[in-house]
Amino acid sequence: MTIERYLEARKALIRKDLIAFDGTRFHVLSLPARPLSPTPPALQTDEDFEADDPATVRHLIQSTFGSHPSKR
């Protein structure tokens, strides 16, 4: 799975309120008895993810500067 696909899948799960993510840890949430209006997650916009999400920040750095020297 590419990092782009992983990030989009994770964002979709957060937007659907199926997982919570505080920038460090994930928490799988219980399904409600019936559908509820989603509560906005802590990281919601692309700007939020670019500023506060370690995986997104890492991807942006790698795409800008190339892969990590130890991985070459």
Contact map, one row per residue, 1 for C-alpha under 8 A:
111011000000000000000000000000000000000000000000000000000000000000000000
111111000000000000000000000000000000000000000000000000000000000000000000
111111100000000000000000000000000000000000000000000000000010000000000000
011111110000000000000000000000000000000000000000000000000000000000000000
111111111000000000000000000000000000000000000000000000000000000000000000
111111111100000000000000000000000000000000000000000000000000000000000000
001111111110000000000000000000000000000000000000000000110000000000000000
000111111111000000000000000000000000000000000000000000000000000000000000
000011111111100000000000000000000000000000000000000000000000000000000000
000001111111110000000000000000000000000000000000000000000000000000000000
000000111111111000000000000000000000000000010000000000000000000000000000
000000011111111100000000000000000000000000000000000000000000000000000000
000000001111111111100000000000000000000000000000000000000000000000000000
000000000111111111111000000000000000000010010000000000000000000000000000
000000000011111111000000000000000000010110010000000000000000000000000000
000000000001111111100000000000000000010000000000000000000000000000000000
000000000000111111110000000010000000011010000000000000000000000000000000
000000000000111111110000000111100000000000000000000000000000000000000000
000000000000110111111000011110000000000000000000000000000000000000000000
000000000000010011111100011110000000000010000000000000000000000000000000
000000000000010000111111111000000000000011100000000000000000000000000000
000000000000000000011111110000000000000001100000000000000000000000000000
000000000000000000001111100000000000000000100000000111000000000000000000
000000000000000000001111110000000000000000000000000011000000000000000000
000000000000000000001111111000000000000000000000000000000000000000000000
000000000000000000111101111100000000000000000000000000000000000000000000
000000000000000000111000111110000000000000000000000000000000000000000000
000000000000000001110000011111000000000000000000000000000000000000000000
000000000000000011110000001111100000000000000000000000000000000000000000
000000000000000001000000000111110000000000000000000000000000000000000000
000000000000000001000000000011111000000000000000000000000000000000000000
000000000000000000000000000001111111000000000000000000000000000000000000
000000000000000000000000000000111110000000000000000000000000000000000000
000000000000000000000000000000011111000000000000000000000000000000000000
000000000000000000000000000000011111100000000000000000000000000000000000
000000000000000000000000000000010111110000000000000000000000000000000000
000000000000000000000000000000000011111000000000000000000000000000000000
000000000000001110000000000000000001111100000000000000000000000000000000
000000000000000010000000000000000000111110000000000000000000000000000000
000000000000001000000000000000000000011111010000000000000000000000000000
000000000000011010011000000000000000001111110000000000000000000000000000
000000000000000000001100000000000000000111110000000000000000000000000000
000000000000000000001110000000000000000011111001100110000000000000000000
000000000010011000000000000000000000000111111101100000000000000000000000
000000000000000000000000000000000000000000111111100000000000000000000000
000000000000000000000000000000000000000000011111110000000000000000000000
000000000000000000000000000000000000000000001111111000000000000000000000
000000000000000000000000000000000000000000111111111110000000000000000000
000000000000000000000000000000000000000000111111111110011000000000000000
000000000000000000000000000000000000000000000111111110011001000000000000
000000000000000000000000000000000000000000000011111110001000000000000000
000000000000000000000010000000000000000000100001111111001000000000000000
000000000000000000000011000000000000000000100001111111111000000000000000
000000000000000000000011000000000000000000000000000111111100000000000000
000000100000000000000000000000000000000000000000000011111110000000000000
000000100000000000000000000000000000000000000000110011111111000000000000
000000000000000000000000000000000000000000000000111111111111100000000000
000000000000000000000000000000000000000000000000000001111111110000000000
001000000000000000000000000000000000000000000000000000111111111000000000
000000000000000000000000000000000000000000000000010000011111111100000000
000000000000000000000000000000000000000000000000000000001111111111000000
000000000000000000000000000000000000000000000000000000000111111111110000
000000000000000000000000000000000000000000000000000000000011111111100000
000000000000000000000000000000000000000000000000000000000001111111000000
000000000000000000000000000000000000000000000000000000000000111111100000
000000000000000000000000000000000000000000000000000000000000111111110000
000000000000000000000000000000000000000000000000000000000000011011111011
000000000000000000000000000000000000000000000000000000000000010001111111
000000000000000000000000000000000000000000000000000000000000000000111111
000000000000000000000000000000000000000000000000000000000000000000011111
000000000000000000000000000000000000000000000000000000000000000000111111
000000000000000000000000000000000000000000000000000000000000000000111111
